């Protein structure tokens, strides 16, 4: 074995050992994935809630369901006195699953569904409509308070941080629906938790799943979630867990490898060994071809420099005018609109042509009109943020 080869092998072994050391000693980053899984201990899992179920309902049985509602309910047609509990960010189940849940409730069972998006089939059957609060600025959510309408809990108001939207029922069946929870913003009440009879059973629909996550269950406002579950009357709770965990892996050989740490490291070393061989032993000996770097496009850097120059010199009015001018030019080029008069009619046309909510287009028109009388830094920031939201919502 040549001296050079020994050096290569020694370097390779040192690299592998160093990588293993870094892997075991590096701090774990917080995973902010939204799963609402009973198996996940991340902030937006529901491990805490699931573990507390035995204390909250000592006389009830909780069963994890790892298949679709249709598959499970079809195989357990004799289920009685059960509550099917689904919590997810987006409950996009199939029409078949929705039909099985409707039949399940109709036969005297309950369905407790916590999600920001309710299946259309269920909304249509229960004669409901759902809307999402759309605010231009994040601070608009700061004053939102949630409460439960039950007289035992009504006095307590809850405020939740790190929430970017609130969903509410825009239409309910006033004959069959009982309102269980609402939220208040700027004095206006919105319904976000209802109970509705269906056949011999009930549907409980809650539109704020964040409250049931680990993040909020470990805070002082955890009682909002536990009190919301006070309506669990059935003896058996069927907890939907189908393909929700962040740790879920596809079935097959790779799942077996990743479930066993020694095999995982063996797999990684195999990949690194292959790369090592290709780099040091598999390449052809040839003359090094010089790399000619292409000319840089400095347009972006130049634009940033000019922008910073204006900003640092506090020429806010100039920046506001240029921002508005560019936005109006964009509207004219893309939607072929007259930009001479900026008024309510302009907002309505922009809303219809762009698909952006009327609230945002009204806000832009208002800011453009006010910009002639205000050139503060705060005005500049609000205009910039509002126009950016328009571009994202197109």
N, C-alpha and C positions, 0 to 999 in steps of 0.2 A: 504494500500500500504506500503510495507516494506521500511525501510530506504535505503537499498541497491538498490532496484529498482528505488527509487527516484533519487539516485546518478547517476545511469545509464541513466535515461531519461534526467536529467539535463545536463549530459556530452554530450548526443546525440544532444540536442537542441543547446548547445554551439558550437559543431562541425559544425552543419549545418550553423549556423549564421556566424561562422568564415570563412567557405568555400565560402559563398555568398559574404562576404566582400572582400576576396581575388580575387574572380572572377570579381568583378566590379572595383577593384582598380589596378589590374595587368596591366602593360604596354602591348600594343598590339605588337606582333612580326610581322615583315615584311614577307609577304607571297610572295615567289619568284616563285610561280607556273606560268607556261607559258600557258595562255588561249587565249590571244588576243580577249577577249570578250568585247563587248561594255558596258556591265554591271559592269565590274570589274575595281576597282580603284587601284588594286595592280600594282606593277611595270610593269609586262608583260601582263596587260590588255590593252584595247583600248578605255577606257572611255573618255579620253581627245580628241582623234581623233573624236570619234562619236559626242561629244558635239560641236566640232568645225565645223562639216559638214555644219550646217546651215549658218555659217559665210563664209566658203570657197565657198559654192554653194547656195547662197540665193535664187536662182530661181529654185532649184531642190528639189525634194521630196525624202526623205530617209525613207525606210521602212525596219523594222527588220523582218527577215524570221526565224521562229522557227521550221522549218521542213526541210527535205532533199530536195535537188534541184529537184529530180524526183517528189516528192509529190507536191511541190509547182507549178512547171512548168506544170505538168499534169493538175492541177486544174485551171491554169490561162493561157490557150493556146492563149488567145487573147492579151497577153501582147505585147506591142510595144514600141519602143523608150526607152528601159530599159538597164541598166547595172547591171549585177549580180556580186557583190563584195564579194569575199571570202578571208579571212585572217586567217591562222592557221599555227601552227608549222609543222603539218603533215597532208596534205590534202588527207587522205586515204578514198576517196569516192568510192562507188561501181561503177561497169561498167555501170549499169543502170543510175546512176546519171551523169556519164561522158557523156553518149550518149545524155541525155537530154540537158546538157550544150552545147554540140556540135551542136545539132539541134537549140537551142536557139540562138547561134551566127550565124548559117547559115541563119537564117530567118531575119537577119538585126540588131540584138542586140549585145551588147558587154559583154564579160566576163573578169573581172579583178581579177586575182588569185595571191595572195601573200602567198608564202609558201616555205619552204626548200625542200619539197617533192611534186612534181607534179604527179598527177595520170598517170599511165602508158598508159592508153587508150588515154589520151589527147596528151602525148608525142609522141606516135606512130602515131597518126592521123596528128600531126603537123610536123612530121619528126624532132624531137628534141632529144637531149641527155643531161643529167645533171650529173655533177660531184661535189664532195665535196673536198675542200682544206684540205689536211692532212699534218700537220706540227708536228714535234716532240716537239718543245719547244713553250711555250705560247708567248714568246717575238717575235716570227715570225709574229704574228698578229699585232704587235704594229705599223708597217709602212704601213698597208693596208689603202688605200684611196679610197673612193667612189665618183663618180660624175655622173651627168646626161649629155647625149650627146647633148641635145637641146642647140643650140647656146646661148639662153638666160640664161642658168644655167651652161654651161660647165666650166666657169672659177672658179667656187666654188668647192673645194675639201672637203670632209667630212671624219672625223675619228671617229670611235665608240669604246668606251671602253666596257669591260665585254663581249666581243664576242669571242666565242670559235671555230667558224668555219665559213667559207664563201662558199656558193654554187654558181656554175656558169654553163653556158651552154657550153658544150663541142662540141656540134654540133647544127647548126641552118640551116634552109632552106634559103639560101642566096637570093633566088629569091623573096620570099614572106615576109621575116622578116626585120623589121626595128629595129635597136639597139637603145634603149632609155637610157640605163645605163650600166656602167662598174665599176670595181674596179681595182686598180693597186697594185701589190706587187712585190717588187724588180725589178721594171721596166717592169713587164709583165702584160698585160691587160687581164682581164677576163670579159665576158659578163654576167650580172646578171639581166637585165631588157630588155624585148623585146615587140614589137607589131607585131602581125602577122594576116594578113587577112584570114578569113575563111568564105567562102560563101559570104553573104551580110554584115556580121559583122566582129568584130575583137576580138582576144584574146590578153590581156595584161598579161604577166607573169613576176612577180617580185619575186626574190629568197632571199630577205632579209627582213623578216617580223619584225625583232627586231626594225627596224627604225621607225615603226608605233606604237610602244608600248608607254605606259604612261611614262616610264623611259626616253626615248629619246625625246618624244614630249615636255617634260618640260625642255629640255636642248637647248643650242644654235644651235645645228644642226637639229632642228625640221623642218627647211625649206626643208631638203632633202625629207622628207615624203610628205609635202604639195605640193612641186613642182612635185613629182612623180604622184600625183593625178590630175595634170593639164590636163590629158587626159580624164577626165570624161566629155563626150560630151552629153550623153543621159539625158533625162528629169527626169527619175526615177531611183534611186539607190536602188537596192535590196541587203541589207546587211545581209549576212548569219550569223546567231547567233545560229544555231542548236546545243544544248547541249554543249556549250562552257564555260559558266560561272562557276567559282570555287564555287559559292554558289548554283549551281543547285542541287536539291535533287530528289531522285526517287519519282515517284508518289505513292500516298497511304496515309494511316493514319499517318505515321511517318512524312511525309512532312508537313501535317497540324499542327502537334504538334510543329515541329521545326520552323515553320513560326510565332508562337505565343509565345513570351517570357514567359508569365505566365504558359502556358501549359508545356513549356520546363522545367521550374524549378519544376513544380509539378511532371513531369516524373523523374527528377533526384532525388527528395526527396523520391519518391516511391522506386526507385532502392536502395538508401542508407538505407531506412527503412527496406527493405527486408534483405539486408546484415547485418544490425544491429541486427535484430531478429535472424538470423541464427547464428551469432557469440555469442550472449549473452543468448538466450533462446532456440534455436533449437538444440544445440549440446548435445551429450550424456555425462554424467559424467563418466569419466574413468581415469584410472591411466595414467599419462603422460609418453609417450614412449620416452626415451632419443634418441636424434638425434646423430648418429655416422657419422661424416663427413668423406668422402672418402679422401684418400691420394691425395695431390695436385700433378699435373703434372708440374714440375718446369723446363721442357725443354725450353719453350719459354723464361722464365725469365733468365735462364742461357745463352741462345743464345744472348739475348739483352745485358746482362752484358759484355760478351766477345766482342760483337760488339762495345759497348761504350768504352771499354778499348782500343781497337785498334784505334778508332776514336779520343779519347782524347789524345792519345800518338802520333797522327798525322802520323800513319802508313798507309797513304792513298794507297800506292802501294800494300801493303799486302791485303787491303780490295778490291782493284780493281781486283787483281789477283784471289782472292777467288770468287768474284762476277762473273767474266768471266768464271772461271772454273766450277762453279755451273751451269751457263747458258748453257755452251757447253755440260755438262753432261746431262742436261735436254733435250737438242736437240737430243743428241745421243740416249737416252732412249725412247723418244716419237716418233721421226721421223726416227730412224735407219740411221742416216747420219754419214758420215766420218767427224770427227772434227779435223783431222790433219792439213788440209790446209784451212785457212780462207781467201777466196778471192771472186771475183765476181761470180764464179760458185757456191760457197757455199751460197751466198746471194740469187741467183736465185732459187736453190733447196729449201731453207728454205721458201722463199716466196710462192712457189707452194704447198709445203706440209702443211704449217701452215695456209695459207689463209690470212696472214698478208701482208699489202701493201709492194711493192718493195721498196718504199722510206724509210720505217722503217728498213727493213732488211739491206739495203745498209748502213744506218746510224750506225747500230750495228756493221757491218763488219768494217767500217771506224774507229769507236771508239776502237774496239779491236786492230786493227793495230797500232793506234796512242798511245794506252795505254802503249806500251813498252818504249815510249820516254817521257811520261808525267805522273806524279804522283801527280798532284795538287789536291786540294780539289774540285775545279770547275770541273775538269775532272771526279772525282769520282761521283759528283752529276749528271752530264749529263749522264754518263753510267748507273747509278742506275735508273734515270727517264726513259731513253730510253728502257731499258730492262723491266721495269714495264709496259710501254705502250705496248710492244710486248705481255706480258702475258694477258693483258686486251683485246687485239684485236684478240686473238686466236679464 
